[in-house]
Every structure is written in structure tokens, then in C-alpha cells.
Amino acid sequence: MLQNLIFASLGAATLLKEKVESEINTLEQKGKIKTDDAKSFLESIEQKGKDEEQRIKDEFKKHLKEVIDELGLATKEDIQNLKEELK
């Protein structure tokens, strides 16, 4: 469920980015914005999107780890440590 929410958010962000790019290109073609300004603005939006995507992934991992801890599930590290002890 949480993964679907993240994918939906990323999909919406991609759609928004495409719409903004389209509008910027239209303004550029009409001469209402300089090419350099448009390029800089689009790069800025792209970087903010990447930063936000990473923040969401990090937040998801944090919450997932909390759930795993609350449920008392074994992690890969726990299993590896147990294997080492059994050798």
C-alpha cells in the first residue's frame, strides 16, 4: 500500500514536470522567456524532483525499518549473524 502511494506520488510529479516543461517551452517559443532562463528553471525543477524522490525513499526506508522492528522480524543482518554463530 505504501509503495503504491509512493509510485502514485512519483507519477504525479512526473506528470507535473512534463506539464511545466511544456508550458516553459511554449513561453520560450513566444519569446516571453529567455532560453537560458527556461533551461535553468527546468534544471532547477528536475534537481528538486530528484532531491524530493530521494527524501521520500529515505523516509519510506525509515518507516519500514520501524515496522520491522515493531514486528520483531529478522533482518538480513540478523540472519547473517546467526549463520556466523552457528559455524
C-alpha positions as CSV (number, residue, x, y, z in Angstrom):
1,M,0.0,0.0,0.0
2,L,2.7,2.5,1.0
3,Q,4.7,1.5,-2.1
4,N,1.6,2.3,-4.3
5,L,1.3,5.7,-2.7
6,I,5.0,6.4,-3.4
7,F,4.6,5.3,-7.0
8,A,1.4,7.4,-7.4
9,S,3.3,10.4,-6.0
10,L,6.2,9.9,-8.3
11,G,3.8,9.5,-11.3
12,A,2.0,12.7,-10.4
13,A,5.4,14.5,-10.0
14,T,6.5,13.3,-13.4
15,L,3.2,14.4,-15.0
16,L,3.6,17.8,-13.4
17,K,7.2,18.1,-14.6
18,E,6.1,17.3,-18.1
19,K,3.3,19.9,-18.0
20,V,5.7,22.6,-16.6
21,E,8.3,21.7,-19.3
22,S,5.5,22.1,-22.0
23,E,4.4,25.5,-20.6
24,I,8.0,26.7,-20.4
25,N,8.7,25.7,-24.0
26,T,5.5,27.5,-25.1
27,L,6.7,30.7,-23.3
28,E,10.1,30.3,-24.8
29,Q,8.7,29.9,-28.3
30,K,6.5,33.0,-27.8
31,G,9.6,34.9,-26.7
32,K,8.2,35.6,-23.2
33,I,11.1,33.9,-21.6
34,K,14.8,33.6,-22.5
35,T,16.2,30.2,-23.5
36,D,18.9,30.3,-20.8
37,D,16.3,31.2,-18.1
38,A,14.0,28.3,-19.3
39,K,16.8,25.8,-19.2
40,S,18.0,27.0,-15.8
41,F,14.4,26.8,-14.4
42,L,13.9,23.3,-15.8
43,E,17.2,22.1,-14.4
44,S,16.2,23.5,-11.1
45,I,12.9,21.7,-11.1
46,E,14.5,18.5,-12.1
47,Q,17.0,18.7,-9.3
48,K,14.3,19.5,-6.8
49,G,12.4,16.5,-8.0
50,K,15.4,14.2,-7.6
51,D,16.0,15.5,-4.1
52,E,12.4,15.0,-3.2
53,E,12.4,11.5,-4.6
54,Q,15.4,10.6,-2.5
55,R,13.8,12.2,0.6
56,I,10.7,10.1,0.1
57,K,12.7,6.9,-0.4
58,D,14.7,7.6,2.7
59,E,11.6,8.3,4.7
60,F,10.0,5.1,3.4
61,K,13.0,3.1,4.4
62,K,13.0,4.7,7.9
63,H,9.3,3.8,8.4
64,L,9.7,0.3,7.0
65,K,12.6,-0.3,9.5
66,E,10.4,0.9,12.3
67,V,7.7,-1.5,11.3
68,I,10.1,-4.4,11.0
69,D,11.5,-3.6,14.5
70,E,8.0,-3.4,16.0
71,L,7.0,-6.7,14.5
72,G,10.3,-8.3,15.7
73,L,11.2,-9.6,12.2
74,A,14.7,-10.8,11.5
75,T,16.7,-8.7,9.1
76,K,19.4,-10.0,6.7
77,E,22.0,-8.8,9.2
78,D,20.3,-10.8,12.0
79,I,20.3,-14.0,9.8
80,Q,23.9,-13.5,8.7
81,N,25.0,-13.0,12.4
82,L,23.1,-16.2,13.3
83,K,24.8,-18.1,10.5
84,E,28.2,-16.9,11.7
85,E,27.4,-18.0,15.3
86,L,26.4,-21.5,14.1
87,K,29.6,-22.1,12.2
